[in-house]
Amino acid sequence: MVKVFIYPSNSLILSDLVDRFGHEPLAVMQEIGKKIRTASLDSPPVNITPEDPKIGLKYAAVEVPSGVRGRMSLLGHLLEEAQAAILVREPDISFGCMGCARTNELINFLVRSKKIPRLEMNYPVTEDEAKSFVHKIREFLEGLTTAESGNGGE
Amino acid sequence: MSDDDIIIKMIVLHSTFTLPSDIVIKVYESKADIMVKETCFGLIIEGKRSEVDRVVTEIRKLDPNRIFIKERGVPPGDEYRCRAGRGGGPKPGFHQHELEFALLPYFTEALDEIERGEMPEQKDTTPPRLTINKLKEIIEEEVKQSERGY
């Protein structure tokens, strides 16, 4: 089983497909869950506490907005664990709930600079694209075991 | 990551054969010690990782290609997320689901193809790039047309 980082990190379909084909998805939901279940003064609705931007300093400089560093405190940990990645290029949804565009750029940059097998695609719009999307993900995930053992890769 | 961790999973259903109530019955049959909330899109279940994973595996067998599952951060009925306590409006994360829900039938078809062992020819869906020569051709064509007085 390989730990696969997914982007957009809250994607249902990416998370499901990675799980379905026998790997472990690394999604932001699990990090949010840990925060919510850990009882403290900063329990929800404050998901991001003043401590988080400090953790985010590991990934972005102090001049970078605290929003980016706060988000990186959640996603950075997942990136470190990632053994492979599936990225969707410029998803429309990253404009809204996914938050800051700069965080998304930084995540994409960090994934690309990490030498792990990765698959990059566009979000499907038509039926043919959606089918091709699933088939490509399946091929990628099935090839991961060999890639991880050093017989393949990107 | 321990088996005793409490986790929450969201089960999204798009099927004309299986209803959320069918899955709820399956969960009760499993006698797992988990909390279940039936929703319009499927279910939200919360419990120990080992129990939730076992139930999820059983649920998936009901209609494997039409049931989609992901982990969720907040528990079912969480007062900060539930619309009942927020005065309506879409709850956080709704827009991502809205976007992907429309595509689920296509994903199901692709999963059916995989199950049948069909491997359709991969089509290159990226639009062709505009090269300099092609751009020159278009400009020349346009200039000719304007000279002809169209």
Interface residues (C-beta under 8 A of the other chain):
Chain A: P8 N10 S11 L12 I13 S15 D16 D19 P25 A27 V28 M29 Q30 E31 I32 G33 K35 I36 R37 P44 P45 D92 I93 G96 C97 M98 N122 Y123 P124 T126 E127 D128 E129 A130 K131 S132 F133 V134 H135 K136 R138
Chain B: I6 I7 I8 M10 V12 F68 I69 K70 E71 R72 G73 V74 P75 D78 Y80 P92 G93 H95 Q96 H97 L99 E100 L103 L104 Y106 F107 E109 A110 L111 E113 I114 M119 P120 Q122 K123 T125 T126
